[in-house]
Amino acid sequence: MNNQMSYYAKFESRFGETFRFDTRIYLRQSPTVSANGRCVAAVVGKNPGSAKSSDSEAWGQLELDGDNLLPTVRNIFVRAYETACKEIPSDAFVQIWNLFYWCDKNLDSAIKSASKITSPPTCSSEKRIPSIVWFAWGSDNKKLNSLKERFQKIKPVNAFFYNQRTKSISTHIPTATSFARHTQGLTTQPVIKHLAKIL
């Protein structure tokens, strides 16, 4: 599968701004419609990066445009399946959730803009909790901590994050002030080894 055909999402205009929802990373086959696929895990990040779509009205393929999180996550999961000596399900995908879905690759600018909305929209996919949820929302951030609360209420079978303070995997949902390492600059091997045990 061409890696460039692995990334899908839907862009919607709300409040006069662009939001990105239902972002998925397919690990093998390219889907034909959004109903296709099996969610094997979810990753919780801060906000959508720079990836774009050629069709802003429909769920479809993304153009990465320098977005490094999505290919990094895909590579980690592919390597985890290889390490576990398990075949990747043909329709497997990893769901990407965000603390907020406002499209702006500059985090500070995005936070400032999103803070003007009393109730920022969330993604409907958050209602479907996969067995594995990896938290990668970064460090303590007073402007973001309240947005973490909804994800602290979910109950996946396997919740984990790379704890930057202990330099190890923590197997629970992080607190708002935990340093749940983002994929940027992440030491990937501990995550790959942990995923290989729980996939």
C-alpha positions in Angstrom: 0.0 0.0 0.0 1.3 3.4 -0.9 1.9 5.3 2.3 0.4 8.4 0.7 -2.9 6.6 0.4 -3.0 5.7 4.2 -4.4 8.9 5.6 -8.1 10.0 5.6 -10.3 12.6 7.2 -13.2 14.9 6.8 -13.0 18.7 6.8 -16.0 20.8 7.9 -16.6 24.5 8.1 -18.0 25.7 11.4 -18.0 29.1 13.0 -16.5 30.3 9.8 -13.4 28.2 10.4 -12.1 24.8 9.2 -12.2 21.7 11.5 -10.9 18.2 10.7 -12.8 15.2 11.9 -12.6 11.4 11.7 -8.9 11.3 10.9 -7.7 7.7 10.2 -4.4 6.0 9.4 -5.0 2.8 7.4 -2.2 0.3 7.9 -2.8 -1.9 4.8 -5.7 -1.4 2.4 -7.0 1.9 1.1 -10.7 2.2 2.0 -13.5 3.1 -0.5 -15.9 4.7 2.0 -15.7 5.8 5.6 -17.8 2.8 6.7 -14.9 0.5 5.7 -12.3 -0.5 8.2 -11.6 -1.9 11.7 -10.3 0.5 14.3 -7.4 -1.2 16.2 -6.4 1.7 18.3 -6.7 5.5 18.9 -4.1 8.1 19.5 -5.0 11.3 21.3 -3.0 14.4 20.2 -3.4 18.1 20.7 -4.8 19.5 17.4 -4.8 18.7 13.7 -1.5 19.4 11.9 -0.9 20.7 8.4 -2.5 17.8 6.4 -5.0 19.0 3.9 -7.7 17.5 1.6 -8.5 18.1 -2.0 -12.2 17.8 -1.2 -13.2 19.8 1.8 -16.8 18.5 1.7 -16.3 14.8 1.8 -14.4 12.2 3.9 -11.4 11.3 1.9 -7.7 11.1 1.4 -5.4 13.6 3.0 -2.4 15.4 1.5 0.2 15.4 4.4 1.7 18.7 3.5 4.5 18.2 6.1 2.3 16.6 8.8 4.8 14.3 10.6 2.5 12.9 13.3 0.4 10.7 10.9 3.3 8.9 9.2 5.2 8.5 12.5 2.2 6.8 14.1 1.7 4.6 11.1 5.3 3.5 11.1 5.2 2.7 14.8 2.1 0.5 14.5 3.4 -1.3 11.4 6.7 -2.0 13.3 4.8 -3.1 16.3 2.9 -5.7 14.3 6.1 -6.9 12.8 7.7 -7.1 16.3 4.7 -9.1 17.5 4.9 -11.4 14.5 1.3 -10.7 13.8 -0.3 -10.0 10.5 -2.0 -6.6 10.2 -5.7 -7.0 9.6 -6.5 -6.1 6.0 -8.9 -3.3 7.0 -7.1 -2.1 10.1 -6.9 1.6 10.9 -5.7 3.8 13.8 -8.1 6.6 14.8 -6.7 10.1 15.6 -8.5 12.1 18.2 -7.6 15.6 19.2 -8.1 17.8 22.3 -9.7 20.2 19.8 -10.3 19.9 16.0 -9.6 23.4 14.8 -7.3 23.3 11.8 -4.2 25.5 12.5 -0.7 23.9 12.5 0.5 26.7 14.9 -0.6 25.5 18.3 -0.6 28.8 20.0 -2.7 30.4 17.3 -5.1 27.5 17.3 -5.5 27.6 21.1 -6.2 31.4 20.9 -8.8 30.9 18.2 -10.5 27.8 19.7 -10.8 29.5 23.1 -13.3 31.9 21.6 -15.7 29.0 21.2 -17.7 28.2 24.3 -18.2 24.5 23.4 -15.6 23.4 20.8 -17.0 20.6 18.6 -15.8 17.1 19.2 -15.5 14.1 16.8 -18.3 11.6 16.7 -15.7 8.8 16.6 -14.9 9.5 20.2 -18.0 7.6 21.1 -16.5 4.3 19.8 -13.6 3.4 22.2 -11.1 0.8 20.8 -9.3 -1.5 23.1 -6.0 0.5 22.8 -5.7 4.2 23.4 -2.3 5.9 23.2 -2.1 9.4 24.8 0.3 11.8 23.1 -1.0 15.2 24.1 2.3 16.6 25.4 3.0 18.3 28.7 1.0 20.3 31.3 -0.7 23.2 29.5 -3.1 25.3 31.5 -4.8 26.4 28.3 -5.4 22.7 27.2 -5.8 20.9 30.5 -9.6 21.3 30.7 -9.9 19.8 27.2 -8.3 16.6 28.5 -11.1 15.8 30.9 -13.4 14.1 28.4 -10.7 11.6 27.5 -9.9 10.9 31.1 -13.4 9.5 31.5 -13.0 6.8 28.8 -12.3 3.2 29.8 -10.2 1.4 27.1 -8.8 -2.0 27.9 -5.3 -0.7 27.3 -4.5 2.9 27.9 -0.9 4.1 27.9 1.5 6.9 27.2 5.2 7.5 27.0 6.0 9.3 30.3 8.6 11.8 29.5 9.4 12.3 33.2 10.2 8.7 33.9 11.4 7.9 30.3 9.2 4.8 30.3 5.7 3.6 29.3 2.9 4.3 31.8 -0.1 2.0 31.5 -2.9 4.2 32.6 -4.6 7.4 31.4 -2.4 10.4 32.1 -3.5 13.2 34.4 -3.8 16.7 33.0 -0.4 17.6 34.3 1.4 14.4 33.2 4.0 14.7 30.4 2.4 12.4 27.9 5.1 12.7 25.2 4.0 13.8 21.8 5.4 11.9 18.8 7.7 14.8 17.9 11.1 13.8 19.2 9.7 10.6 20.7 11.9 7.6 21.4 9.8 5.2 19.5 11.2 1.8 20.5 9.5 1.6 23.9 6.2 2.4 22.3 6.7 -0.2 19.6 7.6 -2.9 22.2 4.6 -2.0 24.3 2.2 -2.1 21.4 3.6 -5.4 20.3 2.5 -6.9 23.6 -1.1 -5.6 23.5 -2.1 -5.7 19.8 
